[in-house]
Amino acid sequence: MIISLPIVLLYGIFAISGLFFVWGKKKETTNVKLPVGVSVIVAVKNESENLDRLIDSILKNKITIPYELIIVDDSSSDDSWALLERWRLKSSKVHFYKNEGAGKKSAIKKAIEHSKYEIIVQTDGDCEVSSFWLLSNVTKLIDSKTKLVIGPVYPFAFKGALNGLIRLEWLALQFLTAYTSRLSKPSMVNGANMTFYKSDYLAFVKSGLGSKYSSGDDLFFLRYLAKYKEGSVFNLDENSIVKTVMPSTLSGLFQQRIRWATKAGKITNFVGLAFSLIVVLANFSWIGAIYVTLYDIHLLPVLIISVGWKLTTDFIICWNMSLFFKDGNVLRYVPLMFFVYPVYLLFGLVLSFKKTYAWKGVEMK
């Protein structure tokens, strides 16, 4: 019972120290010499509902250097290809190809191989970017003298508790990513928003790291770059935020989490693993405190402190990142998340042992 107090205390220290590490050392980007051009790459599969929004937002980017948009279609069964044909007539910046291999990894590789410029900015087919997205990420890459810029990603906001809980989880995930990046040990990266050099990615592909897995090149690339002193940096610029579509059903959400689990366990570094363990233990410690209190009512003050401190820490983490993403309304779901998340973690743990998952209607391993 008493162990619940140190756990939630450690969780609180993690959150409060994050306020300093994430924001305390923020370095303002200086004026840099921009490159000769930049290539934007996207691998798509059955994204006809989202492609117009994505392409339109990319073509509206305000940047003074040339850029190209390379889209590789990964055997879509909808009318994505016909939609791309129409965009080619509208803009000379749009180039697209059919994937000759199978899967998103080969589609990304093909897009990079067809790119004209050394600097690559990657996103996904179901996303939307801001008008200064390219400028922010390219400037950050050059100014930080790093190999990879990890860009912030956040779900589109819709009505409903499920979407609210998903957004809260993403606030926590982005907090963890920014925190560990400040410690030079980034725990994750999202292919929906990353900027890097073409030569580095091709060297990573040649290394064969993660080649036996059907997904997860973004995370394996992060691991590959970890050998460099300045391997990666998180871009804490609101202009670099990418909005993305999230599952609208529980089954879709769990399929996505299964896909993440199949790769995350293979590449998570010690810092990310330690912080994740603190979060998991904090979510279950107060449940254990309730169980013990039922047998000894004198321990009720310990339970109250555990629950109160855990709930306060949850709010600190989510509030901290909600300011950055300008989504204060989602904080009303924090009490619900407090009770739901332990169950969600438990189901996620059980489902992570599955060896296959569905993605875009295809069974993956």
WOVEN-V626108 format. One record per backbone hydrogen bond with DSSP energy under -0.5 kcal/mol. CO is the residue of the C=O (numbers start at 1). NH is the residue of the N-H. E is the energy in kcal/mol with one decimal. If there is no record, write none. Layout:
# WOVEN-V626108
CO,NH,E ; CO,NH,E
This chain:
# WOVEN-V626108
1,4,-1.6 ; 2,5,-1.2 ; 2,6,-0.8 ; 3,7,-1.7 ; 4,8,-2.4 ; 5,9,-2.3 ; 6,10,-2.6 ; 7,11,-2.2 ; 8,12,-2.1 ; 9,13,-2.4 ; 10,14,-2.4 ; 11,15,-1.9 ; 12,16,-2.8 ; 13,17,-2.7 ; 14,18,-1.2 ; 15,19,-1.0 ; 16,19,-0.6 ; 16,20,-0.8 ; 17,20,-0.5 ; 17,21,-2.6 ; 18,22,-2.9 ; 19,23,-1.1 ; 20,24,-2.5 ; 20,25,-0.6 ; 23,26,-1.3 ; 26,28,-0.5 ; 32,34,-0.7 ; 36,66,-0.7 ; 37,119,-0.5 ; 38,68,-1.7 ; 39,41,-0.5 ; 39,121,-2.7 ; 40,70,-3.5 ; 41,123,-1.8 ; 42,44,-0.5 ; 42,72,-2.4 ; 43,125,-0.7 ; 44,74,-3.4 ; 47,50,-1.5 ; 47,51,-2.2 ; 50,54,-2.1 ; 51,55,-3.0 ; 52,56,-2.3 ; 53,57,-1.9 ; 54,58,-2.1 ; 55,59,-2.6 ; 56,60,-0.9 ; 58,61,-1.7 ; 61,63,-0.8 ; 66,38,-1.5 ; 68,40,-3.1 ; 68,70,-0.6 ; 69,71,-0.6 ; 69,95,-3.1 ; 70,42,-2.1 ; 71,73,-0.5 ; 71,97,-2.2 ; 72,44,-2.4 ; 72,74,-0.5 ; 73,75,-1.2 ; 73,99,-2.7 ; 79,83,-1.9 ; 80,84,-2.2 ; 81,85,-2.0 ; 82,86,-1.5 ; 83,87,-1.6 ; 84,88,-1.8 ; 85,89,-1.1 ; 86,90,-0.9 ; 87,91,-2.0 ; 91,94,-0.9 ; 93,69,-3.0 ; 93,95,-0.5 ; 95,71,-2.8 ; 97,73,-3.0 ; 103,107,-1.5 ; 104,108,-2.6 ; 105,109,-2.1 ; 106,110,-2.2 ; 107,111,-2.1 ; 108,112,-2.4 ; 109,113,-2.3 ; 110,114,-1.5 ; 112,115,-1.1 ; 118,198,-3.5 ; 119,39,-2.5 ; 120,196,-2.5 ; 121,41,-2.2 ; 122,194,-1.5 ; 123,43,-0.5 ; 124,127,-1.2 ; 126,245,-1.0 ; 128,243,-2.4 ; 130,133,-1.2 ; 131,62,-3.4 ; 132,136,-2.4 ; 133,137,-2.2 ; 134,138,-2.7 ; 135,139,-2.2 ; 136,140,-2.0 ; 137,141,-2.2 ; 138,142,-2.0 ; 139,143,-2.9 ; 140,144,-2.3 ; 141,145,-0.6 ; 141,146,-1.2 ; 142,145,-0.6 ; 147,197,-0.7 ; 148,150,-0.6 ; 148,233,-1.9 ; 149,151,-0.7 ; 149,195,-1.9 ; 150,235,-2.6 ; 152,242,-2.0 ; 154,244,-1.9 ; 156,158,-0.5 ; 160,164,-1.8 ; 161,165,-2.8 ; 162,166,-2.3 ; 163,167,-2.4 ; 164,168,-2.0 ; 165,169,-2.3 ; 166,170,-2.1 ; 167,171,-2.0 ; 168,172,-1.9 ; 169,173,-2.5 ; 170,174,-2.8 ; 171,175,-2.0 ; 172,176,-2.4 ; 173,177,-2.4 ; 174,178,-2.7 ; 175,179,-2.6 ; 176,180,-2.6 ; 177,181,-1.8 ; 178,182,-1.9 ; 179,183,-1.0 ; 180,185,-3.0 ; 181,184,-1.8 ; 190,193,-2.3 ; 193,151,-2.6 ; 194,122,-3.1 ; 195,149,-2.8 ; 196,120,-3.2 ; 197,201,-1.9 ; 198,202,-2.3 ; 199,203,-1.8 ; 200,204,-2.0 ; 201,205,-2.5 ; 202,206,-2.1 ; 203,207,-1.4 ; 204,208,-0.8 ; 204,209,-0.7 ; 205,208,-1.0 ; 208,211,-2.0 ; 210,213,-1.6 ; 214,105,-0.5 ; 216,220,-2.5 ; 217,221,-2.4 ; 218,222,-1.6 ; 219,223,-2.0 ; 220,224,-2.3 ; 221,225,-2.2 ; 222,226,-0.7 ; 223,226,-0.8 ; 224,227,-0.9 ; 225,228,-2.0 ; 228,231,-1.0 ; 229,231,-0.5 ; 230,147,-1.2 ; 231,148,-0.5 ; 233,150,-3.3 ; 234,236,-1.0 ; 235,152,-0.5 ; 235,237,-1.3 ; 237,240,-2.0 ; 238,241,-1.3 ; 241,130,-0.5 ; 242,154,-2.4 ; 243,128,-1.9 ; 244,156,-2.2 ; 249,253,-2.1 ; 250,254,-2.5 ; 251,255,-2.0 ; 252,256,-1.9 ; 253,257,-2.2 ; 254,258,-2.4 ; 255,259,-1.9 ; 256,260,-2.0 ; 257,261,-2.5 ; 258,262,-1.8 ; 259,263,-0.5 ; 260,263,-1.1 ; 260,264,-2.7 ; 261,265,-1.1 ; 263,266,-1.3 ; 263,267,-0.6 ; 264,267,-1.2 ; 264,268,-1.7 ; 269,273,-2.5 ; 270,274,-2.9 ; 271,275,-2.4 ; 272,276,-2.3 ; 273,277,-2.2 ; 274,278,-1.9 ; 275,279,-2.0 ; 276,280,-2.4 ; 277,281,-2.7 ; 278,282,-2.2 ; 279,283,-1.6 ; 280,284,-1.0 ; 281,284,-0.5 ; 281,285,-2.2 ; 282,286,-0.8 ; 284,288,-1.7 ; 285,289,-1.8 ; 286,290,-1.7 ; 287,291,-2.0 ; 288,292,-2.1 ; 289,293,-2.2 ; 290,294,-1.4 ; 292,295,-1.5 ; 292,296,-1.1 ; 296,299,-2.0 ; 297,300,-1.7 ; 299,303,-1.7 ; 300,304,-2.6 ; 301,305,-2.3 ; 302,306,-2.4 ; 303,307,-2.8 ; 304,308,-2.7 ; 305,309,-2.8 ; 306,310,-2.1 ; 307,311,-2.5 ; 308,312,-2.1 ; 309,313,-2.3 ; 310,314,-2.4 ; 311,315,-1.9 ; 312,316,-2.2 ; 313,317,-2.4 ; 314,318,-2.3 ; 315,319,-3.1 ; 316,320,-2.3 ; 317,321,-1.6 ; 318,322,-2.3 ; 319,323,-1.5 ; 320,324,-0.6 ; 321,325,-2.1 ; 322,326,-0.7 ; 322,327,-2.1 ; 327,330,-1.1 ; 328,331,-1.5 ; 329,332,-1.3 ; 330,333,-1.9 ; 331,334,-1.7 ; 333,337,-2.7 ; 334,338,-2.0 ; 335,339,-1.0 ; 336,339,-0.6 ; 336,340,-2.3 ; 337,341,-2.6 ; 340,343,-0.5 ; 340,344,-2.2 ; 341,345,-3.0 ; 342,346,-2.0 ; 343,347,-2.5 ; 344,348,-2.5 ; 345,349,-2.2 ; 346,350,-2.1 ; 347,351,-2.8 ; 348,352,-1.5 ; 350,353,-1.3 ; 351,354,-1.8 ; 357,364,-3.6 ; 359,362,-1.7 ; 362,359,-2.6 ; 362,364,-0.5 ; 364,357,-1.9
